[in-house]
Amino acid sequence: MEANVRLYTLNYSEAKTYLWGMIFVACNLILPQVFHLIPQGGIIFAPLSLVILAGAYKFGWRTGLLAALLSPIVNHTITGMPAWNVLPVMVVKLMILAMIAGLTAEYFKKVSITLLVGVVLVSMAFGALGELLFTGGITASIQDVTVGWPGILLQVLGSWLILKYVK
């Protein structure tokens, strides 16, 4: 399933980059609150990743990187989540996702479920390496797959629907 959508590559010199980045940070402040109503909803669904994937794919890696860096920090500052001990790993994983999503969109200039699956899987692999460097283990990365498979489906299908239908 492939969709014809308009994709952008915004630069840091453009005000739109910061506007969209802040919109994604705001979405990432609200959306996790909804998922945290479900027991272990944040772990299962990884709502920050959905917004970062869709945003970076649509507006480019720079916008995605900005949102990926600020979203967990703003969330932690306001809500205390994610916990301080997982914050650095989460920032790195989201930044990797933003880079891969934005660069994939820039290279292929189209969106498909296959490309989104590839983006998620490749970013999870690099994220696991990042986690290994930070913590010496990849327990959370394994949990991302074993417990978080509904979130992986949500990331792929949700991002595809957002990219296809939200103008």
GUBATOR-769935 format. One record per residue (C-alpha): x, y, z; chain. Coordinates in Angstrom, 2 decimals, padded with zeros to 5 digits, always signed. Example, Ala and Ser with C-alpha at 12.3 -4.5 7.8 and 13.67 -1.06 7.14 Angstrom:
GUBATOR-769935
+---------+---------+---------+----+
!    east !   north !      up ! ch !
+---------+---------+---------+----+
! +012.30 ! -004.50 ! +007.80 !  A !
! +013.67 ! -001.06 ! +007.14 !  A !
+---------+---------+---------+----+
***
This chain:
GUBATOR-769935
+---------+---------+---------+----+
!    east !   north !      up ! ch !
+---------+---------+---------+----+
! +000.00 ! +000.00 ! +000.00 !  A !
! +001.63 ! +003.14 ! -001.25 !  A !
! +000.34 ! +006.66 ! -000.88 !  A !
! +001.06 ! +009.76 ! -002.90 !  A !
! +001.73 ! +012.47 ! -000.37 !  A !
! +003.59 ! +015.72 ! -000.32 !  A !
! +006.78 ! +015.38 ! +001.69 !  A !
! +008.95 ! +018.28 ! +002.83 !  A !
! +012.56 ! +018.73 ! +003.82 !  A !
! +012.58 ! +021.75 ! +006.10 !  A !
! +015.81 ! +023.46 ! +007.14 !  A !
! +016.78 ! +025.02 ! +010.46 !  A !
! +016.69 ! +028.45 ! +008.80 !  A !
! +012.92 ! +028.11 ! +008.22 !  A !
! +010.40 ! +029.15 ! +010.86 !  A !
! +008.18 ! +026.22 ! +009.77 !  A !
! +010.77 ! +023.80 ! +011.13 !  A !
! +010.38 ! +025.21 ! +014.63 !  A !
! +006.61 ! +025.63 ! +014.35 !  A !
! +006.10 ! +022.00 ! +013.33 !  A !
! +008.69 ! +020.83 ! +015.84 !  A !
! +006.77 ! +022.56 ! +018.64 !  A !
! +003.47 ! +021.15 ! +017.36 !  A !
! +004.99 ! +017.65 ! +017.56 !  A !
! +006.31 ! +018.35 ! +021.06 !  A !
! +002.80 ! +019.45 ! +022.10 !  A !
! +001.29 ! +016.31 ! +020.54 !  A !
! +003.90 ! +014.28 ! +022.39 !  A !
! +002.85 ! +015.93 ! +025.62 !  A !
! -000.85 ! +015.11 ! +025.15 !  A !
! -000.80 ! +011.72 ! +023.39 !  A !
! +001.18 ! +009.84 ! +026.08 !  A !
! -001.31 ! +011.01 ! +028.70 !  A !
! -004.06 ! +009.22 ! +026.78 !  A !
! -002.03 ! +006.03 ! +026.44 !  A !
! -000.99 ! +006.10 ! +030.10 !  A !
! -004.66 ! +005.57 ! +030.97 !  A !
! -004.07 ! +002.00 ! +029.76 !  A !
! -001.98 ! -000.09 ! +032.18 !  A !
! +001.58 ! -000.07 ! +030.77 !  A !
! +000.22 ! +001.90 ! +027.82 !  A !
! +003.40 ! +003.92 ! +027.40 !  A !
! +005.55 ! +000.81 ! +027.22 !  A !
! +003.15 ! -001.08 ! +024.96 !  A !
! +002.30 ! +001.68 ! +022.50 !  A !
! +005.35 ! +004.03 ! +022.57 !  A !
! +003.22 ! +007.06 ! +021.59 !  A !
! +006.20 ! +009.41 ! +021.25 !  A !
! +007.54 ! +007.25 ! +018.43 !  A !
! +004.32 ! +007.55 ! +016.42 !  A !
! +004.49 ! +011.34 ! +016.33 !  A !
! +008.23 ! +011.42 ! +015.65 !  A !
! +007.95 ! +008.87 ! +012.81 !  A !
! +005.06 ! +010.66 ! +011.10 !  A !
! +006.53 ! +014.12 ! +011.68 !  A !
! +010.05 ! +013.34 ! +010.53 !  A !
! +008.76 ! +011.47 ! +007.48 !  A !
! +006.48 ! +014.36 ! +006.49 !  A !
! +008.68 ! +017.37 ! +007.35 !  A !
! +012.20 ! +016.00 ! +007.23 !  A !
! +014.86 ! +014.80 ! +009.59 !  A !
! +015.68 ! +018.25 ! +010.98 !  A !
! +012.13 ! +018.83 ! +012.18 !  A !
! +011.96 ! +015.27 ! +013.47 !  A !
! +015.29 ! +015.63 ! +015.25 !  A !
! +014.14 ! +018.80 ! +016.98 !  A !
! +010.94 ! +017.10 ! +018.18 !  A !
! +012.81 ! +013.90 ! +019.12 !  A !
! +015.22 ! +015.83 ! +021.31 !  A !
! +012.69 ! +018.10 ! +022.98 !  A !
! +009.65 ! +015.81 ! +023.38 !  A !
! +011.03 ! +013.48 ! +026.08 !  A !
! +012.76 ! +016.36 ! +027.89 !  A !
! +009.59 ! +018.50 ! +027.97 !  A !
! +007.54 ! +015.46 ! +028.98 !  A !
! +009.94 ! +014.63 ! +031.79 !  A !
! +010.01 ! +018.23 ! +032.99 !  A !
! +006.21 ! +018.58 ! +033.06 !  A !
! +005.00 ! +015.05 ! +033.90 !  A !
! +008.03 ! +013.22 ! +035.28 !  A !
! +007.77 ! +010.71 ! +032.43 !  A !
! +009.86 ! +009.20 ! +031.03 !  A !
! +011.80 ! +008.44 ! +034.18 !  A !
! +015.16 ! +010.18 ! +034.52 !  A !
! +017.12 ! +006.93 ! +034.21 !  A !
! +015.63 ! +006.08 ! +030.79 !  A !
! +015.54 ! +009.62 ! +029.42 !  A !
! +018.95 ! +009.57 ! +027.64 !  A !
! +018.25 ! +006.24 ! +025.95 !  A !
! +014.80 ! +007.38 ! +024.88 !  A !
! +016.19 ! +010.60 ! +023.42 !  A !
! +018.79 ! +008.66 ! +021.44 !  A !
! +016.24 ! +006.12 ! +020.16 !  A !
! +013.83 ! +008.88 ! +019.08 !  A !
! +016.62 ! +010.85 ! +017.39 !  A !
! +017.66 ! +007.73 ! +015.47 !  A !
! +014.04 ! +007.18 ! +014.42 !  A !
! +013.75 ! +010.81 ! +013.28 !  A !
! +016.96 ! +010.64 ! +011.25 !  A !
! +016.11 ! +007.37 ! +009.55 !  A !
! +012.50 ! +008.41 ! +008.85 !  A !
! +013.46 ! +011.80 ! +007.43 !  A !
! +016.30 ! +010.48 ! +005.31 !  A !
! +014.16 ! +007.61 ! +003.99 !  A !
! +011.41 ! +010.02 ! +002.95 !  A !
! +013.96 ! +012.35 ! +001.36 !  A !
! +015.55 ! +009.50 ! -000.60 !  A !
! +012.46 ! +007.58 ! -001.74 !  A !
! +010.08 ! +010.59 ! -002.00 !  A !
! +007.08 ! +008.38 ! -001.28 !  A !
! +005.46 ! +006.65 ! +001.64 !  A !
! +004.49 ! +003.00 ! +001.85 !  A !
! +003.86 ! +000.52 ! +004.60 !  A !
! +006.96 ! -001.38 ! +003.50 !  A !
! +009.15 ! +001.71 ! +003.85 !  A !
! +007.65 ! +002.52 ! +007.25 !  A !
! +008.24 ! -001.05 ! +008.47 !  A !
! +011.84 ! -000.74 ! +007.28 !  A !
! +012.28 ! +002.60 ! +009.05 !  A !
! +010.92 ! +001.20 ! +012.32 !  A !
! +012.98 ! -002.01 ! +012.19 !  A !
! +016.24 ! -000.29 ! +011.22 !  A !
! +015.76 ! +002.40 ! +013.87 !  A !
! +015.02 ! -000.26 ! +016.49 !  A !
! +018.25 ! -002.08 ! +015.58 !  A !
! +020.34 ! +001.11 ! +015.82 !  A !
! +018.44 ! +002.10 ! +018.97 !  A !
! +019.39 ! -001.23 ! +020.54 !  A !
! +023.03 ! -000.48 ! +019.75 !  A !
! +022.65 ! +002.95 ! +021.33 !  A !
! +021.07 ! +001.41 ! +024.40 !  A !
! +023.90 ! -001.10 ! +024.61 !  A !
! +026.43 ! +001.75 ! +024.60 !  A !
! +024.52 ! +003.72 ! +027.27 !  A !
! +023.50 ! +000.93 ! +029.62 !  A !
! +025.58 ! -002.12 ! +028.75 !  A !
! +022.42 ! -004.10 ! +027.94 !  A !
! +019.51 ! -004.17 ! +025.54 !  A !
! +016.71 ! -005.23 ! +027.90 !  A !
! +014.44 ! -002.29 ! +027.02 !  A !
! +015.02 ! -002.87 ! +023.30 !  A !
! +013.95 ! -006.48 ! +023.65 !  A !
! +010.93 ! -005.30 ! +025.63 !  A !
! +010.16 ! -002.84 ! +022.82 !  A !
! +009.47 ! -005.87 ! +020.62 !  A !
! +008.08 ! -008.47 ! +023.03 !  A !
! +005.74 ! -006.14 ! +024.95 !  A !
! +005.58 ! -003.29 ! +022.48 !  A !
! +004.55 ! -005.09 ! +019.29 !  A !
! +001.13 ! -003.37 ! +019.35 !  A !
! +003.00 ! -000.07 ! +019.41 !  A !
! +005.11 ! -001.11 ! +016.44 !  A !
! +001.91 ! -001.84 ! +014.50 !  A !
! +000.48 ! +001.50 ! +015.67 !  A !
! +003.62 ! +003.33 ! +014.53 !  A !
! +003.55 ! +001.82 ! +011.06 !  A !
! -000.18 ! +001.85 ! +010.37 !  A !
! -000.86 ! +005.07 ! +012.29 !  A !
! +001.94 ! +006.93 ! +010.53 !  A !
! +000.81 ! +005.63 ! +007.16 !  A !
! -002.75 ! +006.81 ! +007.81 !  A !
! -001.58 ! +010.17 ! +009.14 !  A !
! +000.73 ! +010.71 ! +006.18 !  A !
! -001.90 ! +009.61 ! +003.69 !  A !
! -004.93 ! +011.45 ! +005.03 !  A !
! -003.73 ! +014.46 ! +007.05 !  A !
! -002.93 ! +017.28 ! +004.67 !  A !
+---------+---------+---------+----+
***
